[in-house]
Amino acid sequence: LAPPVRRLHADPRLLAPLALADFEAINRGERPLPESFNFAGDVLDQWSQKEQTGERPASPALWWVNGKGGEVKWSFGELGTLSRKAANVLTQPCGLARGDRVAVILPRVPEWWLVNVACMRTGLVFMPGTTQLTAKDILYRLRASKAKGLVASEEVAPAVESIVSECPDLRTKLLVSPRSRPGWLSFQELFQCASAEHSCVETGSREPAAIYFTSGTSGSPKMAQHSHSSLGIGYTLCGRYWLDLESSDTIWNMSDTGWIKAAIGSVFSPWLQGACVFVHQMAQFDTDTFLDTLTTYPITTLCCAPTVYRMLVQKDLKRYKFLKLRHCLTGGEPLNAEVREQWKRQTGLDLHEGYGQTEVGIICANLKGQEIKPGSMGKGVLPYDVQIIDENGNILPTGQEGDIALALKPPRPFSFFSEYVDNPGKTAATIRGNFYVTGDRGVMDSDGYFWFVGRADDVIISSGYRIGPFEVESALIEHPAVVESAVVSSPDPIRGEVVKAFVVLSVPFKSSDPEKLTLELQEHVKKITAPYKYPRKVEFVEQLPKTITGKIKRNVLRDQEWGRT
Ligand code: BCO
């Protein structure tokens, strides 16, 4: 495989607005980032022009289905017109202005893509959230970000209504639903009469574009802020060389709209390449529906969490004939070598793992054409210089375990997040010497391949979700049965790892039926915080291991779960 950077300039298939052609020079610090960049104006509208001149295949830019007969197919031209109307809805009746933060809590509906592009066109800061968020989660997000606007679906409307009086900065609530609801503006109604005339704001390259909430070991989720260039230009290489996309491709990326993986796999990387983004809005994830979708639609490229592949390989995959599938990807949690092998045996297709983070996008990957070492997450990808470092910021020799880190050689890579908003302490804590520290432990072998070892902190990575133990412990303590708890990861054959809670019970609950109480605590956590975080395993204990100063030693419990001494 030729080094990507050399091919970048020579590759006529790459859409090349100025900023993209200069990617390599910018990355080496030989040229500054262009002052302004806007993905909607500089990329999407260019594809729209290419459609008109016949330089792009006639496939849609967005192809959405819901399995119940609902289908939407938009060209780049249509996406342009409709997102301009959405931009006018956000700025005029909603009264939102450039720089305002907007929480967008929608399932995989076409309007999510419209609002996303509309935020780019208007310079609004897009803050996606999963529809699994509870009232408490939403309250935290709205207050911490001082969001001025909220776009939500009917399923989250009651949760929003229960906390909205505590959010003094929130000016506008916009409901995406065929039905209207008192106290909400109706997206559908306003959209009908909105003008399609809108001129795209010339956003600065480093101007904030989006905020992602990301969990850590302690405290509430941090607000990782990305700029127009970190998202809009940063994913060029990922789209071209990991996802291997061209404008004739159709990618199905399974990720929920709340995660950065939706931005990588269902917005920026595919649309930079002019590819079609396919979406199936399933009410509930289901392997049969999933496999039927691959046999019905001309999906060429599939990207989902290892947990999904673990679920799929339980089926007899040889019974299915996938229509066009040629390239399969996975990321968000470690992939087992065994699952890769089973997928390959049953479908004939390789699984190309990528490793990344909300803060910095894709860091390592098995690029198309590169030899895959089963169990490894591939080599470092541009624009990053990935290294394994010690606690003093020194690069470790190959084969030695350490912290996975990214060199911050000046200039700081522009695909980096800008900061954790209002949290300079946590932003600074990611830097060690000349490196950004990911918080993950790993090893690099002598061929430059990286091998994931685990988190350096207590964060749990389950089914591709990053779960902070403190958030689960805080939910548990709100139940009268819980005196204290410690939440750690525990191995699971399908989900990689799951959340396990060690719980010390209060006296009145000590004689409760443990099975019933486990279910009660699980339901309790699902009500307090997003359900994907609920402890799938619960163990009642008399006491928790603690340090001399009284701090709970989660590592002791975790090691016990994983059979480590
Ligand atoms: O499994 P259970 O049924 O016991 O519980 C599930 C749901 O039933 C439950 N739930 C959901 N909504 C609820 C609710 N319970 C009560 N009330 C509600 N409103 O909560 C549990 C949620 O678990 P889940 O989301 O894992 O569900 P499921 O159906 O098993 O889905 C499996 C996956 C694999 C489809 C799902 O886990 C998934 O999408 N995982 C991938 C996550 C992902 O995209 N991660 C990428 C993050 S970005 C990143 O890593 C950066 C990379 C550059």
Boltz pocket constraint, residues with backbone or C-beta under 6 A from the ligand:
constraints:
  - pocket:
      binder: B
      contacts: [[A, 131], [A, 132], [A, 254], [A, 255], [A, 256], [A, 259], [A, 260], [A, 261], [A, 264], [A, 284], [A, 285], [A, 305], [A, 307], [A, 308], [A, 331], [A, 332], [A, 333], [A, 355], [A, 356], [A, 357], [A, 358], [A, 361], [A, 362], [A, 462], [A, 463], [A, 464], [A, 465], [A, 466], [A, 526], [A, 531], [A, 532], [A, 533]]
      max_distance: 6.0
